[in-house]
Amino acid sequence: MSLEGLEFRTRGVTPEEKAAIEVVLDAVIDEESAEEHAVSGGRQTPWERSQRTMRDDIDSGIQFGVDYPN
């Protein structure tokens, strides 16, 4: 996001004050953007994908003796 169009309605803002406010606003925007990406999850890393199970859990609801008679 660009802060070039930032307009001050207060009179007498010095260039130093304007720069300080722009730095703070830029940091807040970056922080909120990082939080938003963390919440949305984003893509899985290759390591995360490799840690997925390859099959269902052992207790998958199959009952021996019922589903597979002796």
Summary of the structure (lengths in Angstrom):
residues: 70
radius of gyration: 27.4
end to end distance: 67.9
largest distance: 90.0
contacts: 90
relative contact order: 0.07
helix: 44%
strand: 3%
